[in-house]
Amino acid sequence: MFKKLILYFLIAICIIACANRFYRVPVAQGNIVTDEMIDQLEIGLTSAQVQFIMGSPSFTSAFNSDRWEYIGTFSVGENKITNVHYVLTFDNGKLKTWDNLLDET
């Protein structure tokens, strides 16, 4: 009985000692937008071409279908690695502008 108690105590000490070294799960939420994706954008691309490059937008406005927004975060554990918020605007189905709203201060 006493040996089991010591064994459980040693196992608990080992788990507590290693608690900070557990694998931290990378979590992607929303759209993941990379620099390579942004580099492929050109003025005049159709909405289908933009969607092929960027994926589906996080949301589009019900009042303005020519404005697409891509919002996302990527974090590992409690540390935020990436935070993006891009707004793409179209004119007659062609890409007109794209802006990173997080760069503006």
Number of C-alpha atoms within 10 A of each C-alpha: 6 7 8 9 10 11 12 12 12 12 12 12 12 11 13 11 10 10 10 9 9 8 9 12 10 14 13 14 12 15 21 18 20 11 7 10 14 14 8 11 16 14 11 16 16 17 19 13 14 21 12 11 15 19 15 15 18 14 12 16 10 8 7 10 13 18 19 20 20 21 20 17 17 18 16 14 12 10 10 12 13 14 16 18 19 21 16 19 19 20 14 10 14 18 21 16 15 18 13 14 12 10 9 6 4
